[in-house]
Amino acid sequence: MDPTISHYHILTKLGGGGMGVVFEAEDNRLGRHVALKFLAEELANDPRALIRLRREAQAASALNHPNICTIYEIDESSGRLFIAMELMEGLTLKQLISGRALDIERVLNLGAQIADGLHAAHSRGILHRDIKPANIFVTSHEQAKILDFGLAKLVWIEKCRTDVGTSVCPTMDFADAHLTDPGGIVGTIAYMSTEQVRGMELDSRTDLFSLGVVLYEMSTGSLPFRGHTSGLVLESILNRTPVSAARLNPAVPPALERIIEKSLEKDRRLRYQHASELAADLRHAQRDIDSAPQMADATLSRVENLPSSQSSFGSPPSPASLRTLLMSIQVMYLVFYVTALAKLESVHRVANDLYPNSGRSIVAIVLVSASAGIAIRLYMLAALLFQHPELGRQFRKLFFFLLPLDQLWALAPFMLVQQIGIGLVFAVMAALLYLPFSQRSLVRMAYPPALPNDRGGG
């Protein structure tokens, strides 16, 4: 490419995609560095691609907001159309996520900024219609910038002519696995609203659904609507309720969970109606998170100022101490089971003495239940040792299976009645009967339910 384009001097290539390529350049008139966006060589004469580039310039240049990439001008040189825009340092949100959940405070901060940018666009009658992580840039100063208004719907101008109407404009990145085919519905499939999928008339609420998808992906590292084919993704958007974000990432607070769920309402009448409402709720959630450490510090300070007899009384145990106690219980059960298996012949003799007609039935019960118990206790021990975040939910599912097993083993001390006496047998049996319920309480304290409606089995 010619190093001089109009009054810009090309310095270096910044990147490129399926439709466009971006260069860093110096503005010879104003002495500033800018980003120049050109269509890819193979699309330089494509009428629809040219319309999209002009639409991007027209939409973004009508906006002046810190959370929208600034467009300086659209020009043509040597028959090639290009856009001059602000030069930014940082990464796209897609690059930041890369399959990993972001810090929750960062999710709330960036989400509120994106909502602010959308509010500014919607206030000027502009719908973006392709909100996704690839179209959000995050600067080195943690400022979110909305990019690529090439699919924007300009409510304040007449629609394009039917031969080049907005319904046939392709999306920006053809390499993305979830893009529509040219000539199909507008947008990127995985981030489309239900009304986009149905081909309905769109309003600003479609962008808020797409932002809800982005918030979910920032919070969990994965998409809420997935499938091996485009058809399965579309079906999921229309009919499936996504897995709770808090299930995938227990760090997601209830307030953010509610925001995501409201943003992803399939009925747009139940969704956020304005981007400003969404931004306000995100900032409220951010404020609550920011104030939580201060409240904790204040509480700790008051506790530290109490007399030692008062401050220590009733203080909750730490998660680490709870896990240590739970691991000790698992080890105790494992020793219990292994000892019983090692003394299986002795168990048989004692069983025949106590129950002469029992044959080997008691031995079989001990063998089967001990084998099942060992497997469960090893799973619990490993999950506790490596701090599995889903242990609480899994244990609440296992509890009603584990309870009869543990209650059955509470009868084991009767095997020792001749050695330790009936009184001690009943004392040990009572302790073993209580132990499963004590363990359930400890698990709930160490791994509380992620959501208020997560009641499980415990």
GUVO-697055 format. One record per residue (C-alpha): residue in three letters; x, y, z. Coordinates in pm, whole numbers, plus 50000, padded with zeros to 5 digits. Layout:
// GUVO-697055
atom res ala | xx X | yy Y | zz Z
...
// end
This chain:
// GUVO-697055
atom res met | xx 50000 | yy 50000 | zz 50000
atom res asp | xx 50111 | yy 50354 | zz 49921
atom res pro | xx 50263 | yy 50505 | zz 50240
atom res thr | xx 50074 | yy 50830 | zz 50178
atom res ile | xx 49693 | yy 50831 | zz 50161
atom res ser | xx 49531 | yy 51174 | zz 50122
atom res his | xx 49689 | yy 51378 | zz 50402
atom res tyr | xx 49779 | yy 51070 | zz 50610
atom res his | xx 50116 | yy 50895 | zz 50626
atom res ile | xx 50079 | yy 50519 | zz 50686
atom res leu | xx 50305 | yy 50397 | zz 50968
atom res thr | xx 50215 | yy 50035 | zz 51046
atom res lys | xx 49943 | yy 49775 | zz 51009
atom res leu | xx 49742 | yy 49725 | zz 51329
atom res gly | xx 49526 | yy 49430 | zz 51226
atom res gly | xx 49262 | yy 49298 | zz 50991
atom res gly | xx 48955 | yy 49081 | zz 50964
atom res gly | xx 48729 | yy 48926 | zz 50706
atom res met | xx 48613 | yy 49263 | zz 50570
atom res gly | xx 48859 | yy 49528 | zz 50675
atom res val | xx 49217 | yy 49616 | zz 50756
atom res val | xx 49335 | yy 49888 | zz 50996
atom res phe | xx 49658 | yy 50090 | zz 50987
atom res glu | xx 49816 | yy 50340 | zz 51220
atom res ala | xx 49883 | yy 50665 | zz 51038
atom res glu | xx 49995 | yy 51021 | zz 51108
atom res asp | xx 49767 | yy 51310 | zz 51013
atom res asn | xx 50003 | yy 51550 | zz 50832
atom res arg | xx 49767 | yy 51842 | zz 50879
atom res leu | xx 49699 | yy 51811 | zz 51255
atom res gly | xx 50010 | yy 51617 | zz 51359
atom res arg | xx 49815 | yy 51345 | zz 51540
atom res his | xx 49817 | yy 50968 | zz 51508
atom res val | xx 49496 | yy 50804 | zz 51388
atom res ala | xx 49365 | yy 50465 | zz 51281
atom res leu | xx 49269 | yy 50425 | zz 50914
atom res lys | xx 49021 | yy 50153 | zz 50827
atom res phe | xx 49007 | yy 50021 | zz 50469
atom res leu | xx 48800 | yy 49751 | zz 50311
atom res ala | xx 48987 | yy 49431 | zz 50232
atom res glu | xx 49126 | yy 49416 | zz 49878
atom res glu | xx 48870 | yy 49159 | zz 49761
atom res leu | xx 48582 | yy 49376 | zz 49888
atom res ala | xx 48708 | yy 49714 | zz 49771
atom res asn | xx 48447 | yy 49723 | zz 49494
atom res asp | xx 48169 | yy 49528 | zz 49668
atom res pro | xx 47860 | yy 49756 | zz 49675
atom res arg | xx 47728 | yy 49613 | zz 50003
atom res ala | xx 48065 | yy 49639 | zz 50175
atom res leu | xx 48096 | yy 50001 | zz 50061
atom res ile | xx 47747 | yy 50077 | zz 50193
atom res arg | xx 47836 | yy 49922 | zz 50524
atom res leu | xx 48156 | yy 50128 | zz 50557
atom res arg | xx 47964 | yy 50446 | zz 50478
atom res arg | xx 47693 | yy 50353 | zz 50725
atom res glu | xx 47955 | yy 50295 | zz 50996
atom res ala | xx 48102 | yy 50640 | zz 50934
atom res gln | xx 47762 | yy 50806 | zz 50918
atom res ala | xx 47635 | yy 50646 | zz 51240
atom res ala | xx 47947 | yy 50684 | zz 51455
atom res ser | xx 48027 | yy 51036 | zz 51337
atom res ala | xx 47684 | yy 51147 | zz 51459
atom res leu | xx 47787 | yy 51047 | zz 51811
atom res asn | xx 48029 | yy 51212 | zz 52050
atom res his | xx 48064 | yy 50998 | zz 52360
atom res pro | xx 48362 | yy 50866 | zz 52561
atom res asn | xx 48236 | yy 50507 | zz 52524
atom res ile | xx 48204 | yy 50519 | zz 52145
atom res cys | xx 48502 | yy 50515 | zz 51910
atom res thr | xx 48532 | yy 50861 | zz 51753
atom res ile | xx 48513 | yy 50886 | zz 51373
atom res tyr | xx 48704 | yy 51183 | zz 51228
atom res glu | xx 48615 | yy 51152 | zz 50862
atom res ile | xx 48542 | yy 50925 | zz 50568
atom res asp | xx 48746 | yy 50990 | zz 50252
atom res glu | xx 48860 | yy 50830 | zz 49931
atom res ser | xx 49204 | yy 50809 | zz 49778
atom res ser | xx 49309 | yy 50637 | zz 49457
atom res gly | xx 48964 | yy 50484 | zz 49435
atom res arg | xx 48981 | yy 50332 | zz 49787
atom res leu | xx 48733 | yy 50436 | zz 50055
atom res phe | xx 48862 | yy 50464 | zz 50412
atom res ile | xx 48758 | yy 50588 | zz 50758
atom res ala | xx 48985 | yy 50789 | zz 50985
atom res met | xx 48914 | yy 50721 | zz 51354
atom res glu | xx 49075 | yy 50768 | zz 51692
atom res leu | xx 49378 | yy 50553 | zz 51767
atom res met | xx 49341 | yy 50347 | zz 52084
atom res glu | xx 49577 | yy 50127 | zz 52286
atom res gly | xx 49439 | yy 49811 | zz 52441
atom res leu | xx 49253 | yy 49494 | zz 52342
atom res thr | xx 48908 | yy 49398 | zz 52226
atom res leu | xx 48679 | yy 49247 | zz 52486
atom res lys | xx 48691 | yy 48923 | zz 52288
atom res gln | xx 49067 | yy 48909 | zz 52337
atom res leu | xx 49030 | yy 48986 | zz 52709
atom res ile | xx 48775 | yy 48711 | zz 52769
atom res ser | xx 48941 | yy 48432 | zz 52565
atom res gly | xx 48723 | yy 48168 | zz 52730
atom res arg | xx 48785 | yy 48295 | zz 53086
atom res ala | xx 48557 | yy 48481 | zz 53325
atom res leu | xx 48665 | yy 48836 | zz 53406
atom res asp | xx 48685 | yy 48981 | zz 53755
atom res ile | xx 48331 | yy 49074 | zz 53867
atom res glu | xx 48419 | yy 49436 | zz 53942
atom res arg | xx 48561 | yy 49463 | zz 53592
atom res val | xx 48245 | yy 49310 | zz 53445
atom res leu | xx 48028 | yy 49567 | zz 53623
atom res asn | xx 48252 | yy 49860 | zz 53534
atom res leu | xx 48286 | yy 49775 | zz 53164
atom res gly | xx 47921 | yy 49670 | zz 53138
atom res ala | xx 47803 | yy 50006 | zz 53273
atom res gln | xx 48028 | yy 50190 | zz 53027
atom res ile | xx 47896 | yy 49990 | zz 52732
atom res ala | xx 47539 | yy 50062 | zz 52845
atom res asp | xx 47627 | yy 50433 | zz 52862
atom res gly | xx 47754 | yy 50423 | zz 52505
atom res leu | xx 47440 | yy 50245 | zz 52388
atom res his | xx 47223 | yy 50500 | zz 52568
atom res ala | xx 47399 | yy 50778 | zz 52378
atom res ala | xx 47347 | yy 50596 | zz 52046
atom res his | xx 46983 | yy 50512 | zz 52118
atom res ser | xx 46916 | yy 50873 | zz 52220
atom res arg | xx 47023 | yy 50976 | zz 51868
atom res gly | xx 46804 | yy 50713 | zz 51705
atom res ile | xx 47086 | yy 50468 | zz 51626
atom res leu | xx 47062 | yy 50094 | zz 51690
atom res his | xx 47394 | yy 49912 | zz 51678
atom res arg | xx 47250 | yy 49562 | zz 51608
atom res asp | xx 47585 | yy 49381 | zz 51638
atom res ile | xx 47694 | yy 49421 | zz 52000
atom res lys | xx 47950 | yy 49149 | zz 52078
atom res pro | xx 48294 | yy 49129 | zz 52247
atom res ala | xx 48476 | yy 49169 | zz 51913
atom res asn | xx 48305 | yy 49507 | zz 51870
atom res ile | xx 48397 | yy 49636 | zz 52216
atom res phe | xx 48746 | yy 49780 | zz 52264
atom res val | xx 48893 | yy 49816 | zz 52614
atom res thr | xx 49168 | yy 50075 | zz 52635
atom res ser | xx 49473 | yy 50052 | zz 52858
atom res his | xx 49288 | yy 50290 | zz 53094
atom res glu | xx 48993 | yy 50048 | zz 53129
atom res gln | xx 48766 | yy 50258 | zz 52909
atom res ala | xx 48515 | yy 50063 | zz 52700
atom res lys | xx 48463 | yy 50183 | zz 52342
atom res ile | xx 48189 | yy 50056 | zz 52112
atom res leu | xx 48319 | yy 49985 | zz 51760
atom res asp | xx 48179 | yy 49898 | zz 51418
atom res phe | xx 47845 | yy 50063 | zz 51351
atom res gly | xx 47844 | yy 49904 | zz 51005
atom res leu | xx 47519 | yy 49719 | zz 51078
atom res ala | xx 47360 | yy 50012 | zz 51258
atom res lys | xx 47001 | yy 50101 | zz 51187
atom res leu | xx 46966 | yy 50476 | zz 51147
atom res val | xx 46614 | yy 50543 | zz 51265
atom res trp | xx 46648 | yy 50912 | zz 51189
atom res ile | xx 46706 | yy 50864 | zz 50812
atom res glu | xx 46510 | yy 50677 | zz 50548
atom res lys | xx 46586 | yy 50308 | zz 50506
atom res cys | xx 46824 | yy 50194 | zz 50237
atom res arg | xx 46674 | yy 50107 | zz 49901
atom res thr | xx 46548 | yy 49749 | zz 49884
atom res asp | xx 46830 | yy 49639 | zz 49653
atom res val | xx 47086 | yy 49730 | zz 49918
atom res gly | xx 46860 | yy 49729 | zz 50225
atom res thr | xx 46980 | yy 49679 | zz 50580
atom res ser | xx 46840 | yy 49325 | zz 50580
atom res val | xx 47104 | yy 49206 | zz 50332
atom res cys | xx 47416 | yy 49361 | zz 50482
atom res pro | xx 47671 | yy 49100 | zz 50600
atom res thr | xx 47845 | yy 49119 | zz 50936
atom res met | xx 48201 | yy 49228 | zz 50996
atom res asp | xx 48391 | yy 48910 | zz 51066
atom res phe | xx 48318 | yy 48618 | zz 50834
atom res ala | xx 48560 | yy 48396 | zz 51023
atom res asp | xx 48349 | yy 48396 | zz 51338
atom res ala | xx 48176 | yy 48062 | zz 51402
atom res his | xx 47843 | yy 48225 | zz 51481
atom res leu | xx 47802 | yy 48472 | zz 51194
atom res thr | xx 47507 | yy 48486 | zz 50961
atom res asp | xx 47541 | yy 48424 | zz 50593
atom res pro | xx 47535 | yy 48728 | zz 50363
atom res gly | xx 47178 | yy 48794 | zz 50262
atom res gly | xx 47043 | yy 48658 | zz 50591
atom res ile | xx 46929 | yy 48823 | zz 50910
atom res val | xx 47143 | yy 49104 | zz 51043
atom res gly | xx 47389 | yy 49043 | zz 51325
atom res thr | xx 47609 | yy 48778 | zz 51483
atom res ile | xx 47397 | yy 48474 | zz 51563
atom res ala | xx 47522 | yy 48393 | zz 51914
atom res tyr | xx 47449 | yy 48752 | zz 52028
atom res met | xx 47115 | yy 48805 | zz 51852
atom res ser | xx 46797 | yy 48892 | zz 52038
atom res thr | xx 46488 | yy 48678 | zz 52000
atom res glu | xx 46324 | yy 48947 | zz 51788
atom res gln | xx 46629 | yy 48959 | zz 51559
atom res val | xx 46603 | yy 48583 | zz 51508
atom res arg | xx 46233 | yy 48615 | zz 51427
atom res gly | xx 46296 | yy 48895 | zz 51178
atom res met | xx 46077 | yy 49140 | zz 51369
atom res glu | xx 46100 | yy 49519 | zz 51360
atom res leu | xx 46381 | yy 49613 | zz 51598
atom res asp | xx 46416 | yy 49882 | zz 51862
atom res ser | xx 46679 | yy 49969 | zz 52122
atom res arg | xx 46591 | yy 49666 | zz 52335
atom res thr | xx 46762 | yy 49435 | zz 52085
atom res asp | xx 47100 | yy 49589 | zz 52176
atom res leu | xx 47023 | yy 49536 | zz 52546
atom res phe | xx 46965 | yy 49164 | zz 52489
atom res ser | xx 47298 | yy 49143 | zz 52306
atom res leu | xx 47465 | yy 49329 | zz 52594
atom res gly | xx 47310 | yy 49072 | zz 52831
atom res val | xx 47483 | yy 48798 | zz 52629
atom res val | xx 47811 | yy 48991 | zz 52656
atom res leu | xx 47767 | yy 49033 | zz 53034
atom res tyr | xx 47705 | yy 48658 | zz 53066
atom res glu | xx 48017 | yy 48580 | zz 52864
atom res met | xx 48228 | yy 48825 | zz 53065
atom res ser | xx 48099 | yy 48668 | zz 53390
atom res thr | xx 48143 | yy 48302 | zz 53293
atom res gly | xx 48381 | yy 48285 | zz 52996
atom res ser | xx 48116 | yy 48104 | zz 52789
atom res leu | xx 47810 | yy 48189 | zz 52581
atom res pro | xx 47457 | yy 48148 | zz 52720
atom res phe | xx 47320 | yy 48010 | zz 52392
atom res arg | xx 47532 | yy 47740 | zz 52232
atom res gly | xx 47504 | yy 47469 | zz 51970
atom res his | xx 47708 | yy 47276 | zz 51713
atom res thr | xx 47522 | yy 47442 | zz 51427
atom res ser | xx 47370 | yy 47784 | zz 51362
atom res gly | xx 47025 | yy 47626 | zz 51370
atom res leu | xx 47081 | yy 47488 | zz 51720
atom res val | xx 47205 | yy 47827 | zz 51843
atom res leu | xx 46896 | yy 47997 | zz 51700
atom res glu | xx 46671 | yy 47736 | zz 51861
atom res ser | xx 46845 | yy 47793 | zz 52194
atom res ile | xx 46793 | yy 48170 | zz 52172
atom res leu | xx 46423 | yy 48123 | zz 52102
atom res asn | xx 46338 | yy 47841 | zz 52343
atom res arg | xx 46611 | yy 47765 | zz 52597
atom res thr | xx 46685 | yy 47922 | zz 52934
atom res pro | xx 47063 | yy 47953 | zz 52979
atom res val | xx 47240 | yy 47792 | zz 53271
atom res ser | xx 47261 | yy 48034 | zz 53561
atom res ala | xx 47580 | yy 48241 | zz 53543
atom res ala | xx 47633 | yy 48181 | zz 53914
atom res arg | xx 47634 | yy 47805 | zz 53850
atom res leu | xx 47929 | yy 47844 | zz 53616
atom res asn | xx 48101 | yy 48108 | zz 53827
atom res pro | xx 48008 | yy 48112 | zz 54200
atom res ala | xx 48170 | yy 48458 | zz 54227
atom res val | xx 47878 | yy 48612 | zz 54034
atom res pro | xx 47673 | yy 48805 | zz 54295
atom res pro | xx 47291 | yy 48778 | zz 54302
atom res ala | xx 47254 | yy 49139 | zz 54183
atom res leu | xx 47453 | yy 49072 | zz 53866
atom res glu | xx 47268 | yy 48744 | zz 53816
atom res arg | xx 46936 | yy 48933 | zz 53821
atom res ile | xx 47068 | yy 49194 | zz 53577
atom res ile | xx 47177 | yy 48925 | zz 53329
atom res glu | xx 46848 | yy 48738 | zz 53359
atom res lys | xx 46646 | yy 49056 | zz 53299
atom res ser | xx 46864 | yy 49150 | zz 53000
atom res leu | xx 46812 | yy 48803 | zz 52847
atom res glu | xx 46433 | yy 48804 | zz 52876
atom res lys | xx 46296 | yy 48658 | zz 52554
atom res asp | xx 45990 | yy 48884 | zz 52574
atom res arg | xx 46129 | yy 49233 | zz 52519
atom res arg | xx 45844 | yy 49383 | zz 52719
atom res leu | xx 45996 | yy 49218 | zz 53028
atom res arg | xx 46350 | yy 49319 | zz 52940
atom res tyr | xx 46526 | yy 49643 | zz 53030
atom res gln | xx 46349 | yy 49915 | zz 52834
atom res his | xx 46636 | yy 50166 | zz 52827
atom res ala | xx 47014 | yy 50133 | zz 52839
atom res ser | xx 47025 | yy 50393 | zz 53116
atom res glu | xx 46826 | yy 50158 | zz 53345
atom res leu | xx 47073 | yy 49879 | zz 53280
atom res ala | xx 47370 | yy 50108 | zz 53345
atom res ala | xx 47215 | yy 50225 | zz 53673
atom res asp | xx 47159 | yy 49869 | zz 53798
atom res leu | xx 47516 | yy 49773 | zz 53709
atom res arg | xx 47648 | yy 50071 | zz 53904
atom res his | xx 47427 | yy 49988 | zz 54202
atom res ala | xx 47572 | yy 49635 | zz 54201
atom res gln | xx 47922 | yy 49781 | zz 54172
atom res arg | xx 47858 | yy 50014 | zz 54465
atom res asp | xx 47736 | yy 49725 | zz 54679
atom res ile | xx 48050 | yy 49526 | zz 54602
atom res asp | xx 48273 | yy 49827 | zz 54672
atom res ser | xx 48100 | yy 49896 | zz 55004
atom res ala | xx 48113 | yy 49534 | zz 55123
atom res pro | xx 48486 | yy 49541 | zz 55222
atom res gln | xx 48431 | yy 49870 | zz 55404
atom res met | xx 48141 | yy 49721 | zz 55599
atom res ala | xx 48349 | yy 49415 | zz 55676
atom res asp | xx 48640 | yy 49631 | zz 55796
atom res ala | xx 48405 | yy 49834 | zz 56014
atom res thr | xx 48256 | yy 49520 | zz 56166
atom res leu | xx 48602 | yy 49374 | zz 56223
atom res ser | xx 48712 | yy 49696 | zz 56390
atom res arg | xx 48415 | yy 49687 | zz 56627
atom res val | xx 48482 | yy 49322 | zz 56709
atom res glu | xx 48850 | yy 49392 | zz 56776
atom res asn | xx 48753 | yy 49667 | zz 57019
atom res leu | xx 48532 | yy 49434 | zz 57223
atom res pro | xx 48672 | yy 49251 | zz 57528
atom res ser | xx 48834 | yy 48926 | zz 57431
atom res ser | xx 48560 | yy 48722 | zz 57601
atom res gln | xx 48297 | yy 48893 | zz 57386
atom res ser | xx 48484 | yy 48911 | zz 57056
atom res ser | xx 48574 | yy 48543 | zz 57050
atom res phe | xx 48233 | yy 48415 | zz 57158
atom res gly | xx 48022 | yy 48297 | zz 56868
atom res ser | xx 48271 | yy 48397 | zz 56596
atom res pro | xx 48209 | yy 48197 | zz 56277
atom res pro | xx 48472 | yy 47942 | zz 56179
atom res ser | xx 48684 | yy 48006 | zz 55871
atom res pro | xx 48618 | yy 47807 | zz 55550
atom res ala | xx 48963 | yy 47650 | zz 55584
atom res ser | xx 48887 | yy 47516 | zz 55933
atom res leu | xx 48550 | yy 47385 | zz 55816
atom res arg | xx 48714 | yy 47201 | zz 55527
atom res thr | xx 48976 | yy 47055 | zz 55763
atom res leu | xx 48703 | yy 46925 | zz 55994
atom res leu | xx 48510 | yy 46781 | zz 55700
atom res met | xx 48823 | yy 46608 | zz 55569
atom res ser | xx 48876 | yy 46457 | zz 55917
atom res ile | xx 48523 | yy 46315 | zz 55906
atom res gln | xx 48587 | yy 46159 | zz 55565
atom res val | xx 48912 | yy 46002 | zz 55690
atom res met | xx 48729 | yy 45866 | zz 55996
atom res tyr | xx 48463 | yy 45705 | zz 55776
atom res leu | xx 48731 | yy 45560 | zz 55548
atom res val | xx 48911 | yy 45405 | zz 55846
atom res phe | xx 48575 | yy 45275 | zz 55969
atom res tyr | xx 48495 | yy 45109 | zz 55634
atom res val | xx 48845 | yy 44966 | zz 55573
atom res thr | xx 48861 | yy 44821 | zz 55925
atom res ala | xx 48525 | yy 44651 | zz 55873
atom res leu | xx 48641 | yy 44501 | zz 55542
atom res ala | xx 48969 | yy 44386 | zz 55695
atom res lys | xx 48778 | yy 44212 | zz 55978
atom res leu | xx 48509 | yy 44065 | zz 55753
atom res glu | xx 48549 | yy 43711 | zz 55894
atom res ser | xx 48524 | yy 43845 | zz 56247
atom res val | xx 48211 | yy 44034 | zz 56145
atom res his | xx 48070 | yy 43705 | zz 56014
atom res arg | xx 48137 | yy 43524 | zz 56342
atom res val | xx 47986 | yy 43800 | zz 56554
atom res ala | xx 47685 | yy 43818 | zz 56323
atom res asn | xx 47629 | yy 43442 | zz 56361
atom res asp | xx 47653 | yy 43476 | zz 56738
atom res leu | xx 47399 | yy 43758 | zz 56747
atom res tyr | xx 47179 | yy 43642 | zz 56460
atom res pro | xx 47232 | yy 43266 | zz 56412
atom res asn | xx 47015 | yy 43246 | zz 56099
atom res ser | xx 47165 | yy 43543 | zz 55918
atom res gly | xx 47409 | yy 43333 | zz 55713
atom res arg | xx 47629 | yy 43562 | zz 55505
atom res ser | xx 47364 | yy 43831 | zz 55447
atom res ile | xx 47516 | yy 44068 | zz 55701
atom res val | xx 47859 | yy 44014 | zz 55547
atom res ala | xx 47717 | yy 44097 | zz 55204
atom res ile | xx 47553 | yy 44415 | zz 55339
atom res val | xx 47881 | yy 44522 | zz 55499
atom res leu | xx 48077 | yy 44447 | zz 55181
atom res val | xx 47842 | yy 44636 | zz 54946
atom res ser | xx 47778 | yy 44936 | zz 55172
atom res ala | xx 48146 | yy 44973 | zz 55266
atom res ser | xx 48250 | yy 44965 | zz 54899
atom res ala | xx 47994 | yy 45235 | zz 54813
atom res gly | xx 48093 | yy 45435 | zz 55119
atom res ile | xx 48464 | yy 45424 | zz 55033
atom res ala | xx 48394 | yy 45558 | zz 54680
atom res ile | xx 48181 | yy 45844 | zz 54812
atom res arg | xx 48425 | yy 45937 | zz 55088
atom res leu | xx 48721 | yy 45939 | zz 54847
atom res tyr | xx 48524 | yy 46173 | zz 54617
atom res met | xx 48441 | yy 46401 | zz 54913
atom res leu | xx 48801 | yy 46398 | zz 55034
atom res ala | xx 48939 | yy 46488 | zz 54689
atom res ala | xx 48677 | yy 46762 | zz 54637
atom res leu | xx 48757 | yy 46913 | zz 54976
atom res leu | xx 49130 | yy 46888 | zz 54924
atom res phe | xx 49116 | yy 47071 | zz 54588
atom res gln | xx 48835 | yy 47307 | zz 54697
atom res his | xx 48588 | yy 47206 | zz 54424
atom res pro | xx 48343 | yy 47501 | zz 54396
atom res glu | xx 48047 | yy 47272 | zz 54314
atom res leu | xx 48096 | yy 47040 | zz 54614
atom res gly | xx 47809 | yy 47198 | zz 54812
atom res arg | xx 47559 | yy 47142 | zz 54530
atom res gln | xx 47683 | yy 46787 | zz 54462
atom res phe | xx 47667 | yy 46697 | zz 54833
atom res arg | xx 47310 | yy 46825 | zz 54856
atom res lys | xx 47224 | yy 46584 | zz 54574
atom res leu | xx 47408 | yy 46294 | zz 54742
atom res phe | xx 47272 | yy 46355 | zz 55091
atom res phe | xx 46953 | yy 46151 | zz 55066
atom res phe | xx 47152 | yy 45855 | zz 54931
atom res leu | xx 47428 | yy 45899 | zz 55187
atom res leu | xx 47194 | yy 45935 | zz 55485
atom res pro | xx 47049 | yy 45579 | zz 55486
atom res leu | xx 47397 | yy 45440 | zz 55423
atom res asp | xx 47540 | yy 45624 | zz 55725
atom res gln | xx 47235 | yy 45537 | zz 55939
atom res leu | xx 47286 | yy 45170 | zz 55851
atom res trp | xx 47647 | yy 45187 | zz 55964
atom res ala | xx 47536 | yy 45343 | zz 56292
atom res leu | xx 47418 | yy 44992 | zz 56387
atom res ala | xx 47774 | yy 44857 | zz 56357
atom res pro | xx 47860 | yy 44909 | zz 56729
atom res phe | xx 47612 | yy 44628 | zz 56813
atom res met | xx 47881 | yy 44395 | zz 56679
atom res leu | xx 48092 | yy 44494 | zz 56981
atom res val | xx 47822 | yy 44461 | zz 57248
atom res gln | xx 48002 | yy 44171 | zz 57417
atom res gln | xx 48328 | yy 44365 | zz 57433
atom res ile | xx 48215 | yy 44716 | zz 57538
atom res gly | xx 47870 | yy 44667 | zz 57689
atom res ile | xx 47524 | yy 44778 | zz 57586
atom res gly | xx 47553 | yy 45129 | zz 57737
atom res leu | xx 47862 | yy 45227 | zz 57541
atom res val | xx 47717 | yy 45069 | zz 57227
atom res phe | xx 47413 | yy 45300 | zz 57245
atom res ala | xx 47635 | yy 45602 | zz 57312
atom res val | xx 47851 | yy 45529 | zz 57004
atom res met | xx 47543 | yy 45454 | zz 56794
atom res ala | xx 47385 | yy 45788 | zz 56891
atom res ala | xx 47701 | yy 45972 | zz 56787
atom res leu | xx 47707 | yy 45792 | zz 56452
atom res leu | xx 47338 | yy 45871 | zz 56394
atom res tyr | xx 47402 | yy 46241 | zz 56457
atom res leu | xx 47721 | yy 46263 | zz 56249
atom res pro | xx 47557 | yy 46279 | zz 55899
atom res phe | xx 47341 | yy 46576 | zz 56002
atom res ser | xx 47640 | yy 46749 | zz 56159
atom res gln | xx 47835 | yy 46692 | zz 55836
atom res arg | xx 47548 | yy 46841 | zz 55632
atom res ser | xx 47555 | yy 47157 | zz 55844
atom res leu | xx 47932 | yy 47188 | zz 55804
atom res val | xx 47905 | yy 47151 | zz 55424
atom res arg | xx 47635 | yy 47421 | zz 55410
atom res met | xx 47859 | yy 47656 | zz 55610
atom res ala | xx 48165 | yy 47590 | zz 55392
atom res tyr | xx 47973 | yy 47582 | zz 55060
atom res pro | xx 47655 | yy 47787 | zz 55092
atom res pro | xx 47399 | yy 47770 | zz 54809
atom res ala | xx 47499 | yy 47998 | zz 54520
atom res leu | xx 47146 | yy 48136 | zz 54478
atom res pro | xx 46853 | yy 48197 | zz 54716
atom res asn | xx 46642 | yy 47938 | zz 54532
atom res asp | xx 46916 | yy 47673 | zz 54545
atom res arg | xx 46770 | yy 47455 | zz 54818
atom res gly | xx 46891 | yy 47120 | zz 54690
atom res gly | xx 46876 | yy 46833 | zz 54927
atom res gly | xx 47059 | yy 46984 | zz 55222
// end
